[in-house]
Amino acid sequence: MMKTGGVRKSRGKSWVELGDGIHQFNAAYQSHAQMKSIYRVLEEIIVRDRIRFHQFEGGVCSCRDYW
């Protein structure tokens, strides 16, 4: 959709639309009002591909970095 609309993404930036607001994130920029909460969730993220299932808790993968 961005290509057809002629919109270009800046490097190191991303946007998330949540509810009626848009939140901007910059790489290596940690001054978002809820940054601590965001990083807490990221430390407990679940990753799944066609073959494996990985769960990260406290920054450690369930496979103990086997793959």
N, C-alpha and C positions, 0 to 999 in steps of 0.2 A: 504494500500500500504506500510506503514511503517513496519508493522509486517512481511509481506512477503519479504521485502528487508532487514530484520534484523536490521532496524534502531530503536534506542530507543530515546525517548524524555526525555530531562532533566526537572526536576520539576522547575516550576516557569519561564520557558522560552517558547517563541513562536516565530514563524517565519512567515512572510507574504511576498509572492512573488508579486511584483508590477512592471509591465513593464519588464525591463531587470535586475532588482535588487532584492535582498532579504534583508529584514529588520528584525533585531532581536530585540525582546523586552524581558526584564527581569522584574519579579515581583518586585515592590517597587524601580525600577530603572528608573529615569525620566530624563535621559540626552540625549535622542534622539533629534536630531537637530530640529525636527518638533513636539515636545511633546505638546506644547501649542495648536497647531492646532488640533492634535489628540484628546486631551481632550475636546476641544470645540465641536467636532463632537460627541464624546461619550456622552456628556451632552444632545444631541438632538437626541438620538437613538430611534428607533421605535421597539417595541417588539410585536410579534403576536403569539398566540398559536391557538389551535383548537376552543377555545371558546371566547377568549377575544382579544382585541386590546389595546395596551398601547403605549403612546407616552411620552417620557421624554424630557422636555425642562427646561433648567436651573437646572437640577438635580431633578425636581419634576415630578412625574408620573401623567398622565391625570386622573387616577382614584382616585387621592389623597390618595394613599395607601389603598384603600378599600379592595383589594384582598391581 
